[in-house]
Amino acid sequence: MAGRVKDKVALVIGAGSAGPGWGNGKAAAVLYAREGARVMAVDRDPAAAEETRRIIEGEGGTCAVFAADVSRGGEVAAMAVACLERFGRIDILHNNVGIVEVGGPVETSEESWDRVIAVNQRSMFLTCKHVLPAMERQGGGAIVNISSVAAIRGLGVPYISYTASKAAVLGLTRSIALQYAPKQIRANAILPGLMDTPMIRRPLTAAYGGDEAKMIETRNRQCPMSHMGDAWDVAHAALFLASDEARYITGVELVVDGGLTLRSA
Ligand code: NAP
């Protein structure tokens, strides 16, 4: 089924990978391109976004790179302008950025709280703020916001700011979905479970006393399928929600977790 987002423009925020291999944003950007979209790959790390561009162009696709810290309004506004200048429209807004800082309410400093809320929550408000007017002018669009099952379940590691920010993403998504439904703009959230992506390595290994193998083994064991998911599992869910196949689906919270949230313990 090639061409599922043919002729669309996808603005993928956090399109680089946090480390070697496939992160959720990089996989989504590449999959949108494989399915016919022109992609603007946005990341605060331009080298990471360039790698995504190289992969897409190497496969014959079209990709432009824009470096921005999307927790900053001015940079997000410039990003939206750049995408419109380059491609003329924005059909898909894919909000992938998210960071984890481990700690409960007592251990978390105010600076850490503010940093995580700014990157995980404020950024999605800002990208929607600056992209929605273009979608409205075009007469439609699709927003995919990456939340986490951490928004709705405890996962064994206390990260209060991450949990709170990912829950806020759900409220933001529902609110936009309802307000913009009359304008044919859809907004949906994906809640990945325990995924084996580069981003988990550093912050979560610290929560396991620096023992990465133990962290990986514990996460695999937590999953009903006995293994974590990967970036492609999230990317395929995003592709569906962003495509016209999901044209009557808005405001949903799509859990991609191999059954993790079915467990009571
Ligand atoms: P990723 O897509 O590999 O990396 C995200 C990219 O976003 C990185 O290149 C990162 O740069 C960039 N970024 C971070 N803050 C940014 C900012 N303020 N402005 C612009 N770019 C920024 O990461 P991932 O692990 O696959 O996770 C992606 C999303 O999935 C996150 O929202 C995460 O919360 C969610 N998620 C992941 C899991 C999991 O188990 N992996 C589970 C549930 C949900 P830096 O490397 O410089 O930070």
Residues whose N, C-alpha, C, O or C-beta is under 5 A from the ligand:
A	BS01	NAP	G14 A15 G16 S17 A18 G23 N24 G25 K26 D43 R44 D45 A48 A68 D69 V70 S71 N96 V97 G98 I99 V119 I146 S147 S148 V149 P192 G193 L194 M195 T197 M199 I200
